[in-house]
Each structure stands twice: as C-alpha cells, then as structure tokens.
C-alpha cells in the first residue's frame, strides 16, 4: 500500500471511531421520560468573583438521587471552576419525587451576566 492509501485507511478508521463514540454517548444520555421530577430546588448563587471576572457558561453535574428523593452524590461533568461549587451546594438542597429505586441524571445550570 502506498502512503496515501494508508492515510485514507487511517482517516476512515478514525471517522468510524468518532461516530461510534458519539452514538454511544447519545445512547447513555438520559431522556425526559427517565428524569425524576424536582419537588423543590434552590438556585445556585452567582459568585461575586465570577461576576466581576465576567465568567459565564454552563455547569453540568451528574446527580445520584436516592429512592426517597434526596440527592445522594454529585459528580462534576463540566463547567468553570468558579461556578461549580455553588451548583453543588444548591443541588444538596434539591428534593426529587420519590421513586422505587436510585436514579442518576444530569443537571445543567447556566450562568450569564445581566445588566
């Protein structure tokens, strides 16, 4: 095989790997039907330092919800470090509708500056 043929094979294999990974991610995401409804929630506080630094964006946190509806654990998936802790603190106070078993879902917060 010539070098250009190897490049084509490598490109094809890479494309298949990326598409496979993207489809696997889409399948593991939670759908609206599987989400637990929130009974009570507390909004995160926008930290003064983040506001002064014009830090905006989304924070994604994976939440494990106990059968009785309280938040058991959280795991940060993404977001600016200045914004993550207020979201975790707020989630500790959330209450979900009870369910027969423990569930896991992603909660997303968005911070933007208002004038």
C-alpha positions as CSV (number, residue, x, y, z in Angstrom):
1,X,0.0,0.0,0.0
2,X,1.2,3.5,-0.8
3,X,1.3,6.3,1.8
4,X,-1.8,7.9,0.5
5,X,-3.7,4.6,0.8
6,X,-2.6,4.3,4.5
7,X,-3.8,7.9,5.1
8,X,-7.2,7.1,3.6
9,X,-7.5,3.9,5.8
10,X,-6.4,5.8,8.9
11,X,-8.9,8.6,8.1
12,X,-11.8,6.0,7.6
13,X,-10.9,4.2,10.9
14,X,-10.8,7.5,12.8
15,X,-14.1,8.6,11.4
16,X,-15.8,5.3,12.3
17,X,-14.3,5.5,15.9
18,X,-15.6,9.1,16.3
19,X,-19.1,8.2,15.0
20,X,-19.2,5.1,17.2
21,X,-18.2,7.1,20.2
22,X,-20.8,9.8,19.5
23,X,-23.6,7.3,19.1
24,X,-22.6,5.5,22.3
25,X,-22.7,8.8,24.2
26,X,-26.1,9.7,22.8
27,X,-27.5,6.4,23.9
28,X,-26.3,6.8,27.5
29,X,-27.8,10.3,27.9
30,X,-31.0,10.5,30.0
31,X,-34.2,11.2,28.2
32,X,-37.1,13.3,29.5
33,X,-39.1,10.1,30.3
34,X,-36.4,8.7,32.6
35,X,-35.8,12.0,34.5
36,X,-37.1,12.3,38.1
37,X,-39.3,15.4,38.6
38,X,-38.0,18.0,41.0
39,X,-40.2,18.8,44.0
40,X,-38.1,21.7,45.4
41,X,-35.0,23.3,44.1
42,X,-32.6,26.0,45.2
43,X,-30.9,28.2,42.6
44,X,-27.1,28.5,42.8
45,X,-25.6,31.8,43.9
46,X,-23.6,33.6,41.2
47,X,-20.2,34.1,42.9
48,X,-19.1,37.8,43.1
49,X,-15.6,36.9,41.9
50,X,-17.1,35.1,38.8
51,X,-19.4,38.1,38.1
52,X,-16.5,40.6,38.4
53,X,-14.4,38.5,36.0
54,X,-17.3,38.1,33.6
55,X,-17.3,34.4,33.9
56,X,-20.3,32.8,32.2
57,X,-21.3,29.5,30.8
58,X,-22.8,26.1,31.7
59,X,-22.1,23.7,34.5
60,X,-23.1,20.1,34.1
61,X,-23.4,17.8,37.1
62,X,-24.3,14.2,37.4
63,X,-26.6,13.6,40.3
64,X,-27.4,10.3,42.1
65,X,-30.9,10.5,43.6
66,X,-31.9,8.2,46.4
67,X,-35.3,6.5,46.3
68,X,-36.7,8.9,48.8
69,X,-35.8,11.9,46.6
70,X,-32.8,13.4,48.3
71,X,-29.5,14.0,46.4
72,X,-27.1,11.2,47.4
73,X,-24.0,12.3,45.4
74,X,-22.9,14.7,42.7
75,X,-20.1,14.5,40.2
76,X,-19.0,17.4,38.1
77,X,-19.0,16.7,34.3
78,X,-18.1,20.2,33.2
79,X,-18.0,23.9,33.9
80,X,-15.8,26.7,35.0
81,X,-14.3,26.0,38.4
82,X,-15.6,29.3,39.9
83,X,-19.2,28.2,39.0
84,X,-19.1,24.5,40.0
85,X,-19.2,24.8,43.8
86,X,-22.3,27.0,44.0
87,X,-24.1,24.5,41.8
88,X,-23.1,21.5,44.0
89,X,-24.1,23.4,47.1
90,X,-27.5,24.2,45.6
91,X,-28.1,20.6,44.5
92,X,-27.6,19.4,48.1
93,X,-30.8,21.1,48.9
94,X,-32.9,19.8,46.0
95,X,-35.7,17.3,46.6
96,X,-37.0,15.0,43.9
97,X,-40.2,13.0,43.6
98,X,-39.7,9.5,45.3
99,X,-39.2,6.5,43.1
100,X,-38.8,2.8,43.6
101,X,-35.0,2.8,43.0
102,X,-32.0,5.1,43.0
103,X,-31.6,7.0,39.7
104,X,-28.9,9.1,38.0
105,X,-29.3,12.1,35.8
106,X,-27.5,15.1,34.5
107,X,-28.5,18.6,35.8
108,X,-27.3,21.6,33.8
109,X,-27.0,25.2,35.1
110,X,-26.4,28.3,33.0
111,X,-24.8,31.5,34.2
112,X,-24.9,34.7,32.2
113,X,-24.4,38.3,33.1
114,X,-27.5,40.6,33.3
115,X,-27.2,44.3,33.1
